[in-house]
């Protein structure tokens, strides 16, 4: 799972071969928030933990989409 960005209290990552909808993980010590790339909607976890990571994601949605597509290619 590539880490796309590190912040002082967490990291932002995307898992390969993960489930839909396209999303990313914000992970800190003892907590995780899953966020949909489109609309930055929190899918699971406590959104209050995600502050600065959500700001970063809002400015980097194109990178998040590109990495999701690279790591989660359709199988056929």
C-alpha positions as CSV (number, residue, x, y, z in Angstrom):
1,X,0.0,0.0,0.0
2,X,1.7,3.2,-1.1
3,X,1.7,6.1,1.3
4,X,0.9,9.1,-0.7
5,X,1.5,11.7,2.0
6,X,2.6,11.9,5.6
7,X,1.4,14.5,8.1
8,X,2.6,14.8,11.7
9,X,-0.2,12.6,13.1
10,X,-1.2,10.4,10.2
11,X,-0.6,9.2,6.7
12,X,-2.7,9.0,3.5
13,X,-2.7,5.8,1.6
14,X,-4.5,3.7,-1.0
15,X,-4.6,-0.1,-1.0
16,X,-4.1,-2.1,-4.1
17,X,-7.0,-4.3,-5.3
18,X,-9.4,-2.6,-2.8
19,X,-13.2,-2.5,-2.9
20,X,-15.3,0.2,-4.5
21,X,-16.1,3.0,-4.3
22,X,-12.7,4.5,-5.0
23,X,-11.4,5.7,-1.7
24,X,-8.3,6.4,0.4
25,X,-7.3,5.7,4.0
26,X,-6.2,8.2,6.6
27,X,-4.3,6.3,9.2
28,X,-3.0,7.4,12.6
29,X,-2.0,5.7,15.8
30,X,-5.0,3.5,16.7
31,X,-7.4,5.0,14.2
32,X,-8.4,5.0,10.5
33,X,-10.8,7.0,8.4
34,X,-11.9,5.8,4.9
35,X,-12.9,8.6,2.5
36,X,-14.5,8.4,-0.9
37,X,-12.3,10.2,-3.5
38,X,-15.4,11.7,-5.3
39,X,-16.9,14.2,-2.9
40,X,-14.5,13.5,-0.1
41,X,-17.3,11.8,1.8
42,X,-16.3,9.9,5.0
43,X,-17.2,6.2,4.5
44,X,-16.0,4.9,7.9
45,X,-14.2,6.2,11.0
46,X,-14.3,9.4,13.0
47,X,-14.1,12.4,10.7
48,X,-12.9,14.7,13.5
49,X,-9.5,12.8,13.3
50,X,-9.0,13.7,9.6
51,X,-8.7,17.5,9.7
52,X,-5.4,18.4,7.9
53,X,-5.5,15.2,5.9
54,X,-8.8,16.2,4.4
55,X,-7.4,19.6,3.5
56,X,-4.5,17.9,1.7
57,X,-6.9,15.6,-0.1
58,X,-9.1,18.5,-1.3
59,X,-6.1,19.9,-3.0
60,X,-4.9,16.6,-4.4
61,X,-8.0,14.8,-5.7
62,X,-6.4,14.3,-9.2
63,X,-3.5,12.5,-7.6
64,X,-5.8,10.4,-5.5
65,X,-7.9,9.4,-8.6
66,X,-4.7,8.6,-10.6
67,X,-3.3,6.4,-7.8
68,X,-6.6,4.6,-7.3
69,X,-6.8,3.8,-11.0
70,X,-3.1,2.6,-11.1
71,X,-3.5,0.3,-8.1
72,X,-7.1,-0.9,-8.8
73,X,-7.2,-1.8,-12.4
74,X,-10.2,-3.8,-13.6
75,X,-9.5,-7.4,-14.0
76,X,-10.7,-9.2,-17.1
